[in-house]
Each structure stands twice: as C-alpha cells, then as structure tokens.
Amino acid sequence: MGGWWQELLVGWIVFFVIPKGVFIPVFGAMYRAMRNTDEQDRLDEIYLAELAARGDDGGDPVHARFRRRPVKPRDSGPRRESTAKLRQPS
C-alpha cells in the first residue's frame, strides 16, 4: 500500500466501521424481537384472562397428526380442462 495514513484509514474501516455496520442492525433486530415478544405476552395474558372469565379453558391442544386439514378448492382453470380432455377416450 501507500503511506502510513492509508494503512491507518484501512485499519480504521476494518476494525471500527465494518463491525458497526454488522452489529448495530443485528442488535436492532434482536431488540425489535424482544419488544414484539413482550407485546405478544401481554396480548396472551389478556386472552387467557378473558377465557378464564368465561369459564372456558380453550380446549386441549390437538396434535398436528390428528388435526383436520382444510379441503382444497378444486380449480376450474384451463389446466384442469386440458387434463380432462386427455383423460377422455378418443
């Protein structure tokens, strides 16, 4: 490289500017996640208090294997029509 001031400038960028460009957004995202979690905890507490006031416990959670899956609507687009034509005997 060139002079000592260029090495000092590159060292400053590498050791101070780049880490701040990485760590500050990461800590900002972590803080937002923590704040969102606190807000969700507050909403959950209100919801559970309303359930208890009604005398409803919300029911037992159902294991995903036993949950009913929603029925998919049948599409009637051009793809379905061309498939129907292929199935017809000629």
Buried (B, 14 or more C-beta within 10 A) or exposed (E): EEEEEEEEEEEEEEEEEEEEEEEEEEEEEEEEEEEEEEEEEEEEEEEEEEEEEEEEEEEEEEEEEEEEEEEEEEEEEEEEEEEEEEEEEE
